Structure formats: structure tokens, C-alpha cells
Amino acid sequence: MKKKILAVVVASAAFMGLFASQPVQKQYVQAAKNTKTAKKAKAKQISVTYTLKDTTKAKNKQTLAKKTFKVKKGTSVFTVLKKAWKVNYTKSSYGVFITKIKGLGNEKKKLYWTYTVDGKMAKVAADKQKLTKNKSKVVFTLKQYVQAAKNTKTAKKTTKKAKAKQISVTYTLKDTTKAKNKQTLAKKTFKVKKGTSVFTVLKKAWKVNYTKSSKYGVFITKIKGLGDEKKKLYWTYTVDGKMAEVAADKQKLTKNKSKVVFTLKQY
């Protein structure tokens, strides 16, 4: 009897020990998983060094500040920049445009920030550029763009040239079908680019109905609702008093102060 009782006690102890050890085993397994997760997290982190430089006050590049960070791989250049210093910026569909870092930057004085990643000039905005390489070096440099002023002068010259290429043309509509005297229906003057077709300007001036032939060009059937093929009412036109020999979309305007007259006639 004693042997039976002893056997039951031993079995119970073993059973209890088995269940008691399970939570401990689970703790060890969980700890191992946590260690692996931590290692993976560290593996995804990279080191990046940010430097600010100012080339506007001295011939040599002046280093203003430098900071190193541990960041998650794939973090944007802009996200880390904001952690490092105070940044002023505007945002558009192209990304952020940095106007100031640490209070430095002035659009009126053409002082702008550019940046490089590992010595290469960035091709996208800072919020679009991702950090993927360990020990990357990001350098933001303040520069003064004198070229911008030159570009403005060039743009003004280009505008003047463009204006010089523009010519003035006057369009007149006449109807000779209802009276002996030529009746003027309308008159308009335009500034157009030299080389513009007669037809292009005509469409700007009034509503035009027409058909088109790939070989001969446009055939105008109505202007301002006037014109009737059944009644033999057709439009003709002259440029500076000379009857046109080609369709209106083939005739180019090249002379300043040209006079284009469209006349409705009955044939």
C-alpha cells in the first residue's frame, strides 16, 4: 500500500513539474524571438551624416554645422533634415522647396539651398529622395545664383524678340450680294505671330463653317452664318488688295499691318 502511495506522489510531482516548466520554456522562446526582431530592426537602421555649408560669404566652403543620425533605411532626406535643424519650406506637386535652414536663405537675394547625397547632386526634392546606404553623407549648401538675374535679362530679350516677330493684321468682312455698294459687315485687328495662317486668325475673329481637303486645304462655306452653296453665295478673300491663289489655311501672314478682306459674292 505504501508503495502505491509513493508511486502516486512521484507521478503527481512529475506531472506538476512538466506543466510548471512550460511557461519558462515559452518565456525563453519569446525572448529568442524578441532578440531576432531587435537584430532585424538594427539591421534596417543606417547611419547618415548631415552637413550644412554656406558658399555665399567666403571663397572657401564654410561648414556651418554637422550632425550624425541613426535612421530607418528608406527614410527621406527631408525627414532627417527637419530633425536636425529648423527648416522653412513650401510644398507643391513636385515636392518640398526649401527656403531656409536655420534661418538662412533669401529668395529676393537669390540665396537658395541645394543638396547632395554621397557627392551626387540630387535630381528630386528632398522629401522624394530616400536614404538607403549606410554611412551616407548628405550635404546641404547655401548658394547665390547670379545666373538667375542673367536669365531674367535673357528672358526679357527673348520677349522683345517675340514681340518683334509679331505683326498687326486687320480683317474685314464685306457682303456684295444685297447692295450695289460693298457693304462692310465687320472689322477686327489682331496682333499675331509672323507666319500665322489667314485661316487661323479668321477663326479667332468669327464663327466659320468649312470643309477640308487634304490636297487643296479648307473651303469656307459660311462666316458668321452667311454663305449658301445652293444660292451660289461664296466667300473669297484678298491680302493687301491681291486675290489669294491658295486656300486660307495655306496663306501665311508675313507683312506688318496687312489687310485681309473676306467678301461674300454671288456667282
Backbone hydrogen bonds, N-H to C=O, Kabsch-Sander energy under -0.5 kcal/mol:
donor,donor_aa,acceptor,acceptor_aa,energy
5,I,1,M,-2.2
6,L,2,K,-2.4
7,A,3,K,-2.2
8,V,4,K,-2.2
9,V,5,I,-2.2
10,V,6,L,-2.4
11,A,7,A,-2.3
12,S,8,V,-2.4
13,A,9,V,-2.2
14,A,10,V,-2.3
15,F,11,A,-2.4
16,M,12,S,-2.6
17,G,13,A,-2.3
18,L,14,A,-2.0
19,F,15,F,-1.7
20,A,16,M,-2.2
21,S,17,G,-1.7
22,Q,18,L,-0.8
24,V,20,A,-0.6
25,Q,21,S,-2.1
26,K,22,Q,-2.5
27,Q,23,P,-2.0
28,Y,24,V,-2.1
29,V,25,Q,-2.4
30,Q,26,K,-2.7
31,A,27,Q,-2.5
32,A,28,Y,-2.1
33,K,29,V,-2.1
34,N,30,Q,-2.6
35,T,31,A,-2.1
36,K,32,A,-2.0
37,T,33,K,-2.7
38,A,34,N,-2.5
39,K,35,T,-2.2
40,K,36,K,-2.5
41,A,37,T,-2.5
42,K,38,A,-2.3
43,A,39,K,-2.3
44,K,40,K,-1.6
45,Q,41,A,-0.6
45,Q,42,K,-0.9
46,I,71,V,-3.1
48,V,69,F,-2.5
49,T,136,S,-2.6
50,Y,67,K,-3.6
51,T,138,V,-2.4
52,L,65,A,-2.7
53,K,140,F,-2.7
54,D,62,Q,-2.4
55,T,142,L,-2.3
62,Q,54,D,-1.6
62,Q,60,N,-0.5
63,T,61,K,-0.6
64,L,52,L,-3.0
64,L,62,Q,-0.6
65,A,52,L,-1.1
67,K,50,Y,-2.6
69,F,48,V,-2.9
71,V,46,I,-2.8
71,V,69,F,-0.6
73,K,44,K,-2.7
74,G,131,L,-3.6
75,T,72,K,-1.9
77,V,126,A,-0.7
77,V,129,Q,-2.4
78,F,126,A,-1.7
80,V,76,S,-1.4
81,L,77,V,-2.0
82,K,78,F,-2.3
83,K,79,T,-1.0
84,A,80,V,-1.7
85,W,81,L,-2.4
88,N,100,K,-2.8
90,T,97,F,-2.2
92,S,95,G,-2.0
95,G,92,S,-1.3
97,F,90,T,-3.1
98,I,96,V,-0.5
99,T,88,N,-2.2
100,K,88,N,-1.7
101,I,104,L,-1.9
102,K,86,K,-2.7
104,L,101,I,-1.9
106,N,111,L,-1.4
110,K,107,E,-1.3
111,L,106,N,-3.4
112,Y,110,K,-0.8
112,Y,143,K,-2.8
113,W,98,I,-0.6
114,T,141,T,-2.4
116,T,139,V,-2.1
117,V,120,K,-2.3
118,D,137,K,-3.3
120,K,117,V,-1.4
122,A,115,Y,-2.0
125,A,94,Y,-0.6
128,K,125,A,-1.9
129,Q,125,A,-1.1
130,K,128,K,-0.5
131,L,75,T,-2.7
132,T,130,K,-0.7
135,K,47,S,-1.5
136,S,47,S,-1.1
136,S,133,K,-1.0
138,V,49,T,-2.9
138,V,136,S,-0.5
139,V,116,T,-2.0
139,V,137,K,-0.5
140,F,51,T,-2.8
140,F,138,V,-0.5
141,T,114,T,-2.8
141,T,139,V,-0.5
142,L,53,K,-2.7
143,K,112,Y,-3.1
143,K,141,T,-0.6
145,Y,110,K,-2.5
145,Y,143,K,-0.6
146,V,144,Q,-1.0
148,A,145,Y,-0.6
149,A,146,V,-0.9
150,K,146,V,-1.4
151,N,147,Q,-2.9
152,T,148,A,-1.7
153,K,149,A,-1.9
154,T,150,K,-2.6
155,A,151,N,-2.6
156,K,152,T,-2.1
157,K,153,K,-2.3
158,T,154,T,-2.6
159,T,155,A,-2.3
160,K,156,K,-2.3
161,K,157,K,-2.4
162,A,158,T,-2.5
163,K,159,T,-2.5
164,A,160,K,-2.3
165,K,161,K,-1.6
166,Q,163,K,-1.1
167,I,192,V,-3.2
169,V,190,F,-2.5
170,T,258,S,-2.6
171,Y,188,K,-3.7
172,T,260,V,-2.4
173,L,186,A,-2.8
174,K,262,F,-2.8
175,D,183,Q,-2.6
176,T,264,L,-2.2
183,Q,175,D,-1.7
183,Q,181,N,-0.5
184,T,182,K,-0.6
185,L,173,L,-3.1
185,L,183,Q,-0.6
186,A,173,L,-1.1
188,K,171,Y,-2.7
190,F,169,V,-2.9
192,V,167,I,-2.8
192,V,190,F,-0.6
194,K,165,K,-1.9
195,G,253,L,-3.5
196,T,193,K,-2.0
198,V,248,A,-0.7
198,V,251,Q,-2.5
199,F,248,A,-1.8
201,V,197,S,-1.4
202,L,198,V,-1.9
203,K,199,F,-2.2
204,K,200,T,-1.0
205,A,201,V,-1.7
206,W,202,L,-2.4
209,N,222,K,-2.7
211,T,219,F,-2.2
213,S,217,G,-2.4
217,G,213,S,-2.1
219,F,211,T,-3.2
220,I,218,V,-0.5
221,T,209,N,-2.3
222,K,209,N,-1.7
223,I,226,L,-1.9
224,K,207,K,-2.7
226,L,223,I,-1.8
228,D,233,L,-1.4
232,K,229,E,-1.3
233,L,228,D,-3.4
234,Y,232,K,-0.8
234,Y,265,K,-2.8
235,W,220,I,-0.6
236,T,263,T,-2.4
238,T,261,V,-2.1
239,V,242,K,-2.4
240,D,259,K,-3.3
242,K,239,V,-1.5
244,A,237,Y,-2.1
247,A,216,Y,-0.6
250,K,247,A,-1.8
251,Q,247,A,-1.1
252,K,250,K,-0.5
253,L,196,T,-2.7
254,T,252,K,-0.7
257,K,168,S,-1.5
258,S,168,S,-1.1
258,S,255,K,-1.0
260,V,170,T,-3.0
260,V,258,S,-0.5
261,V,238,T,-2.1
261,V,259,K,-0.5
262,F,172,T,-2.9
262,F,260,V,-0.5
263,T,236,T,-2.8
263,T,261,V,-0.5
264,L,174,K,-2.8
265,K,234,Y,-3.3
265,K,263,T,-0.6
267,Y,232,K,-2.6
267,Y,265,K,-0.5
